[in-house]
Amino acid sequence: MDEKNRPNVVLIITDDQGYGTVGVHGNDQVRTPYMDRLANEGVAFDRFYGHPLCSPSRAALMTGRYFYRTGILHTSRGGALMSGDEVTAAELFRDAGYRTGIFGKWHLGDNYPMRPMDQGFEKAVWHKGGGIGQAPVRPNSYFDSLLWREGEDFQAKGYCTDVFFDEALVFIEEYQSEPFFIYIPTNAPHGPLEISDEYADPYREMGLDDSVARIYGMVENIDDNIGRLLELLERLGLDEDTIIIFTSDHGPAGGRYNAGLRSTKGDVYEGGIRVPYFMRWPKGLPAGFKTDKIASHIDVLPTLLSLCNVDSPSDLRMDGVDLTPLIRGHDVEWLDRTLFIQTHRGSRPRQYHNCTALTQRYKWLGYPGTGGQWDFETSSTDPVMELYDLEDDPGEEKEIGGQMPDFVAQMRKDYDAWFDDVASDWQAGVIHIGNSAENPLTLCRYQDSEYISELPHGWRVKIEQSGTYEFRINRESLNGAGALGVQWQGNSQRSPLAAGENTGRFELEAGDGKLEIWFELEDIGRVTFSSNLTIGDVEVDYLG
């Protein structure tokens, strides 16, 4: 397949949508004609799985690897930093001659070398942190949002989802004569639930709860934008040879229709991890093909590489499998495989904490429902375990572990081997300071500082150059004299600050480690910053 004949790729992932918030999955309230069209005109998976939270799913999608391998743990407080050494879909497609662009939510690191433009995207219109309105940018709104174009911020005009699709459509028109890989990770319908009444009112008139009406309105807006995308591709003559993938990162936040699946976002029951997955390519995939075979976000990249004839380095290890024989409708005896899914809060991977191992029929779980607990203790000798037969009990209502002890023991053994493999050398991504690619830079305390027992304890960084660094802390309304302190590689330095001052200069040696930065007030000593705000964030500037 020569470069000119390679298909284009548009990969769309929504935030918090879940399995049930799409018409084709039995929801007769939400209007999603274009999502339904992708399902009906392409390949639709009924049992496709993400992880319970945002960043783990996105890391798996971008790398084809289980997220622990990439440095990801959860979604904030040092847990959403993917290693800059990871090889992403964007890098592989770029190196194969594709034009690459991201338009939306990245959530895998806001600093060099983890930003989207450091990881293979030539064009990047994105927001920082876990969502618009979250640290490091507060306040912010879904309307006229503060966004980034590569490394420069700008004030967008219009609703965020519309803006992201606008930018993607401009990108398509600009590079229509070349193969392109476009990633559109919307932050909607994640909260805050901001949407115009034009979209929400029809659902309010159905008698739906206001939050559900807003969510459905946000999803309908995404659907309208998918319609705009399809219309442009058809007008440019690109429709037949463009692969469009639609999925979501995990289950819905809060209670609403979810096709009878148990639980919601954050959990490893089906309602927290099963997501829509539709793949349309008129020229290359059968229309209306449906499968109930299990698959996951780790399978997306190896499948795309196969369909697009894109090579990957021989030493690049992916955990996902190439789904091409299955989705091409071939009569193949498919893999007897086990998928592993886990996500929890905390500062390191914890064995058995909110995990599952699932086969085509059975599903084993460890400590389900505990993922939001920070310092949760699990037992290595007698963990809480559950087992369900999803063929007979898709709603996970009848726990059958006591009836199949040998099978439970084997599933636990398989999980143990997986956990030892992917998590034994886990290390979060490292922020680089003193590199011209990002100088100055902002260290966001809530999003990227390492938290221990839910309190910040500094940033994992690499100081690239020895020299003078200027630190400017956001002290907001904290008045009075005090000091700015820094601890680096066992050495502490302190710079007195007069009332209203926020800047100190420090001499730092090149190296790797944890950089602690604190603020003191004369009357109370060290100030603790632990909320999802921008207070306590620090701008760092290498002066030479």
Buried (B, 14 or more C-beta within 10 A) or exposed (E): EEEEEBBBBBBBBBBBBBBBBBBBBEBEBBBBEBBBBBBBBBBBBBBBBBBBBBBBBBBBBBBBBBBBBBBBBBBBBBBBBBBBEBBBBBBBBBBBEBBBBBBBBBBBBBBBBBBBBBBBBBBBBBBBBBBBBBBBBBEBEBBBBBBBBBEEEEEBEEBBBBBBBBBBBBBBEEBBEEBBBBBBBBBBBBBEBBBBEEBBEBBBEEEBEEBBBBBBBBBBBBBBBBBBBBEBBEEEEBBEBBBBBBBBBBBBBBEBBBBEBBBBBBBBBBBBBBBBBBBBBBEBBBEEBEBEBBBBBBBBBBBBBBBBEBEBEEEBEBBBBBBBBBBBBEEEEBBEBBBBBBBBBBBEBBBBBBBBBBBBEBBBBBBBBBBBBBEBEBEEEEBEBBBBBBEEBBBBEEBBBEEBEEBBEEBBEBBBEBBEBBBEEBEBBBBBBBBEBBBBBBBBBBBBBBBBEEEBBBBBBBBBBEBEBBBBBBBEEBEEBBBBBBBBEEEEBBBEBEEEBBEBBBEBEEEEBBBBBBBBBEEEEEBEBBEBBBBBBBBBBBEE
